[in-house]
Amino acid sequence: MRLIGGLLLAMAGAQTMAWECPWADNTEQRPEYCRGFVLGGLDSQKVVGSDRTELWLAYNYQVRTQGVLYSDTEQEYWAGRNQFPADLSPDAARALVTETEGQCGLGRSGHQVTGW
């Protein structure tokens, strides 16, 4: 009886270990693009309010997970950076940040970003 209980407990533990939290899923396949996107948003004066805060949190997340060294000559970086052109309206900037939630560190809680 103890053996069966132990096996059931081990199987339950193995299944629990296989389950991952949604925020642990690494959806950031393009780190240079994300850096460009976040820095382009922070550089844009059209991004205001809570969207700017979201971008700062995403920037902090990126620095923690990927470091500060990057090459700004890469095509991916400029593809992300150019998402915020100078003639972008504030509403379009808000929509762009909202659409990107869940990627590039956007939409993560403070605990998920900082770990404390």
C-alpha atoms as one frame of an Amber mdcrd trajectory, in Angstrom:
protein
   0.000   0.000   0.000   2.834   2.395   0.835   4.487   1.585  -2.476   1.358
   2.454  -4.450   0.917   5.695  -2.490   4.537   6.587  -3.118   4.220   5.893
  -6.834   1.078   8.017  -7.071   2.800  10.839  -5.243   5.834  10.587  -7.538
   3.632  10.621 -10.637   1.704  13.632  -9.385   4.965  15.413  -8.625   6.325
  14.635 -12.085   3.219  16.072 -13.719   3.418  19.169 -11.547   7.050  19.683
 -12.515   6.095  19.523 -16.212   3.531  22.303 -15.828   4.937  25.753 -16.428
   3.599  29.125 -15.470   2.435  31.225 -18.442   4.936  33.970 -17.659   7.787
  31.441 -17.580   7.197  30.763 -21.260   9.945  32.488 -23.187   8.136  34.087
 -26.124  10.975  36.462 -26.859  12.487  34.942 -29.947  14.013  38.216 -31.137
  15.954  39.928 -28.325  17.452  42.620 -30.584  14.007  43.473 -31.985  12.634
  43.715 -28.444  15.456  46.013 -27.375  14.820  48.239 -30.359  11.071  48.232
 -29.751  11.365  49.124 -26.071  14.024  51.790 -26.598  12.095  53.228 -29.545
   8.995  53.478 -27.362  10.915  55.136 -24.547  12.473  57.554 -27.007   9.067
  58.477 -28.462   7.318  61.376 -26.793   3.991  59.962 -27.990   4.115  57.126
 -25.449   2.790  58.497 -22.167   1.313  57.429 -18.848   1.099  53.785 -17.909
   2.398  52.729 -21.319   5.703  54.464 -20.582   5.824  52.664 -17.235   5.205
  49.350 -19.037   8.127  50.109 -21.349  10.418  50.944 -18.408   9.485  47.681
 -16.719  10.117  45.824 -19.980  13.497  47.548 -20.323  14.425  46.525 -16.775
  13.311  42.968 -17.538  15.476  42.875 -20.648  18.519  44.221 -18.815  18.082
  41.603 -16.081  17.652  38.699 -18.474  19.889  39.646 -21.403  22.348  42.223
 -20.144  23.058  45.683 -21.478  25.415  44.860 -24.320  23.873  44.825 -27.748
  24.660  45.822 -31.276  22.488  48.655 -32.501  23.606  48.054 -36.065  21.616
  44.868 -36.361  18.612  44.846 -38.644  16.398  43.342 -35.946  17.159  46.208
 -33.576  16.204  48.819 -36.150  13.086  46.887 -37.144  11.891  47.167 -33.535
  13.066  50.721 -33.061  11.291  51.941 -36.184   7.897  50.811 -34.847   7.640
  54.280 -33.259   8.068  56.802 -36.089   8.096  60.538 -35.314   4.659  61.095
 -36.854   2.979  58.398 -34.745  -0.137  59.606 -32.915  -0.505  59.033 -29.153
  -3.459  56.677 -29.771  -1.442  54.644 -32.269   1.454  54.468 -29.787  -0.906
  53.204 -27.073  -2.325  50.580 -29.455   1.173  49.469 -30.443   2.249  48.957
 -26.821  -1.022  47.176 -26.000  -0.695  44.814 -28.979   2.815  43.851 -27.893
   1.743  42.841 -24.363   3.158  39.460 -23.432   6.213  39.923 -25.630   9.505
  41.696 -25.016   8.846  41.815 -21.265   5.692  43.924 -21.643   2.780  43.097
 -19.384   4.811  41.353 -16.693   4.261  42.140 -13.049   6.929  43.833 -10.966
   7.682  40.524  -9.247   8.078  38.780 -12.591  10.374  41.536 -13.844  12.557
  42.041 -10.781  12.191  38.727  -8.966  11.549  40.497  -5.653
